[in-house]
Amino acid sequence: MGRITVREAAESDLPEVLRLLDQMDESMYPQQPAASEAELRELFRLVLQDPNQHVLLAETGGRAVGSAHLYVLQHFERRPKRSAVVEGVVVDPAYRGKGVGAALMRAVAERFSGRPDAALRNLERARAAELGAAADALEALLMRSAGGS
């Protein structure tokens, strides 16, 4: 396997992102009807236009092998802070255990390197267990960016 790169997805990446998302195990969620292709295309376009949302695409050898969706929340409080939610983390089964998930999580953490107040939340326990080393890498990066040990 070659070098893993992670970049922001573009509208033209929708088929590859959907291919990856189709590989997710969503058995823990109640049955929900699938959206139409037109609905998905419009939603993807809106997400990509939102400066607080990012769809990240991991690639190696010109092939999309992983993706993650994150969005930043601005909390309205006396001490305003931001947090980010990571959803839709998926790695192509043929590339699991090869550093793709860790590369995605490093890219997520890099988005917040200038914002030590940002915390990533809601990385589902099932996903954390599935990603293993990727979740560990994310935790270490967040601790460093927040000034922890």
Salt bridges, closest charged atoms under 4 A:
GLU8 OE2 - HIS54 ND1 2.91
GLU8 OE2 - ARG111 NE 3.08
ASP13 OD2 - ARG7 NH1 2.74
GLU16 OE1 - ARG19 NH2 2.85
GLU37 OE2 - ARG41 NH2 3.38
GLU42 OE2 - ARG45 NH2 2.53
GLU59 OE1 - ARG7 NE 3.07
GLU77 OE1 - LYS81 NZ 3.03
ASP92 OD2 - ARG19 NH1 3.14
ASP92 OD2 - ARG63 NH2 3.08
GLU130 OE2 - ARG96 NH2 3.99
GLU130 OE1 - ARG127 NH1 3.08
